[in-house]
Amino acid sequence: ERGGRGRMSDAKRREQELRKIVLAWLNKKGYKGAAVAFQKETGIRSTDPLPPLAFKRSGSEDELDIKGYILQWGMEDAKPSKYEESYTELREWVLLLLDDLKQQLAEILYPIFGHIFLELVSKQYCSEATAFLQKYRHEHQPEWVDELDVACRITDASHIETNAFARKYLHRGKTRISLSAEADQLLTDFLHSRSLHVIVRLVNQHLSINITSPHDAPPALAAPQAITEADEQRAKRRRLRWTELAEDAVKRRYQERS
């Protein structure tokens, strides 16, 4: 854990970043007088680069998001360890569900995994981000091996704006996930009962959950497409991997308790 000096440094950096966002917002809204006065008072320049977390993505445009930035730093997830603890708890809960629910809710793990990594890097917890990526990346391969290879090139917050992995998840809108009403309710109840505020915020910010009904036709019926051998192999790998991981998770949990 970081010492007192490190925490003070983080707090000062966040304060400076917030001031940059406020100045940019004043200029964008045309409040020139207020912007000049704010610059004189804080010493912030309008040419100073803004942090990646200053924006919310809406379609192809980047919008300043002061409220989101404050929430992102103001919650208890400021500690890097909180991210991994929350992801681990979510992951093990998903893996212990019945097969149908597990297959549905497993789809949220990869985008949440990716956003945790990017957020840790954005907050300059780069070593923690790298350790998190390396610890769990094997669970998302081979489906996402190419993306994860690109993600591994991110070693500093300055890489986020140019890295293809980061741009995909930060600039292309929310990731769409389809869940049954039962799965969605289970997820909501679990996250709130366990106070996993980190995950709740990431789900709200970065996932677009579509609630399906039992009467909804599967996409394959609505728009028939040829299923390739590669598709079949990928589906088999996914089912097998989650089954194996679930068994491993159960074994580890009981070993830790005994």
Secondary structure, 3 states (H helix, E strand, C coil): CCCHHHHHHHHHHHHHHHHHHHHHHHHHHCCHHHHHHHHHHHCCCCCCCCCHHHEEEECCEEEECHHHHHHHHHCHHHCHHHHHHHHHHHHHHHHCCCHHHHHHHHHHHHHHHHHHHHHHHHCCCHHHHHHHHHHHHHHHCCCCHHHHHHHCCCCCHHHCCCCHHHHHHHHCCCEEEEEEHHHHHHHHHHHHHCCCHHHHHHHHHHEEEEEECCCCCCHHHHCCCCCCHHHHHHHHHHHHHHHHHHHHHHHHHHHHHC
